[in-house]
Amino acid sequence: IMTDLEVQKIKGFLASMYLSIEKINEIERNIKQCRSKLGTKGIRYDKEPGSPSGITHDQRLIDMISKIDDLEVAKKIEKKKSRYLFVSFNKANLLEEEKELLDDVYIRRLSYEEIGKNMHCSKSQVYRKITNIYEKIYAIIC
């Protein structure tokens, strides 16, 4: 039987792993959005009288390219972290059914009752399955 601290450690590990995926996707969306802005022709305020910000078109372009570069670096860092987490996770040799169960909990955010209905089993059976998965993962990460 695992202690609450051990279970919390595993939950934190799994949450980090799934959060890392979400962060990478968010960064990729931001990069795509920035690149689409670069390709959009807009109104130029090149030192025009009454320019609201006084920032030139060239400066805006430089700022956007710099932002894309920063996002690309953040993406590389997050991918390295994600790779490390997934290598550790894969060492647990989980079955596809077990991975799907974790997806239900951490990605789809389903309750044990909902998962039980989908799997045609009780909430306590789902709990036991999750506990068994946690024990496999704990043996690897600790």
Secondary structure, 3 states (H helix, E strand, C coil): CCCHHHHHHHHHHHHHHHHHHHHHHHHHHHHHHHHHHHCCCCCCCCCCCCCCCCCCHHHHHHHHHHHHHHHHHHHHHHHHHHHHHHHHHHCCCCCHHHHHHHHHHHCCCCCHHHHHHHHCCCHHHHHHHHHHHHHHHHHHHC
